[in-house]
Amino acid sequence: MNTIKEIKASEKHMNNMYIGTAIGLILGVITIIIGAPHFLTIGVIYLIMTIWHKSNAIIKILDKNLEVKLAPIASRRYIKYTDIESINSSNKRFVEILYKDSGESKKLRIPVKLLEKTDMDMLIETINNNSSVQ
């Protein structure tokens, strides 16, 4: 399968991740000093997620399907264009893709703020052009 485009997290989302990581690590260090190290765990989790989002593509647009992995511990989804039933971009927070997987209808919700607007528009256009969605 040929990769047509790889879509990574938006700069705005990455900036929010950097801020969350910094706050979590600072709170972690402060709470270690006072004897409650649980905030350090939040900082480490944010650090792992930030590194993962910075270095990995969230969506890969391939010639016959989409490969989607929204988070480090989320399962990778392979969605054939022919299995896509509908795409709904009317919600301001999520773009919802309804698709068939082994005969079962499933829903994928992609947060709008996770991707750049141009990447989201291109993804929607690609799905509309390659699937039977009207």
Secondary structure in CASP SS format (residue, H / E / C, confidence):
PFRMAT SS
TARGET T0000
AUTHOR 0000-0000-0000
METHOD secondary structure of the structure
MODEL  1
M C 1.00
N C 1.00
T E 1.00
I E 1.00
K E 1.00
E E 1.00
I E 1.00
K C 1.00
A C 1.00
S C 1.00
E H 1.00
K H 1.00
H H 1.00
M H 1.00
N H 1.00
N H 1.00
M H 1.00
Y H 1.00
I H 1.00
G H 1.00
T H 1.00
A H 1.00
I H 1.00
G H 1.00
L H 1.00
I H 1.00
L H 1.00
G H 1.00
V H 1.00
I H 1.00
T H 1.00
I H 1.00
I H 1.00
I H 1.00
G C 1.00
A C 1.00
P C 1.00
H H 1.00
F H 1.00
L H 1.00
T H 1.00
I H 1.00
G H 1.00
V H 1.00
I H 1.00
Y H 1.00
L H 1.00
I H 1.00
M H 1.00
T H 1.00
I H 1.00
W H 1.00
H H 1.00
K H 1.00
S H 1.00
N C 1.00
A C 1.00
I C 1.00
I E 1.00
K E 1.00
I E 1.00
L E 1.00
D C 1.00
K C 1.00
N E 1.00
L E 1.00
E E 1.00
V E 1.00
K C 1.00
L C 1.00
A C 1.00
P C 1.00
I C 1.00
A C 1.00
S C 1.00
R C 1.00
R E 1.00
Y E 1.00
I E 1.00
K E 1.00
Y H 1.00
T H 1.00
D H 1.00
I E 1.00
E E 1.00
S E 1.00
I E 1.00
N E 1.00
S C 1.00
S C 1.00
N C 1.00
K C 1.00
R C 1.00
F E 1.00
V E 1.00
E E 1.00
I E 1.00
L E 1.00
Y E 1.00
K E 1.00
D E 1.00
S C 1.00
G C 1.00
E E 1.00
S E 1.00
K E 1.00
K E 1.00
L E 1.00
R E 1.00
I E 1.00
P E 1.00
V H 1.00
K H 1.00
L H 1.00
L C 1.00
E C 1.00
K H 1.00
T H 1.00
D H 1.00
M H 1.00
D H 1.00
M H 1.00
L H 1.00
I H 1.00
E H 1.00
T H 1.00
I H 1.00
N H 1.00
N H 1.00
N H 1.00
S C 1.00
S C 1.00
V C 1.00
Q C 1.00
END
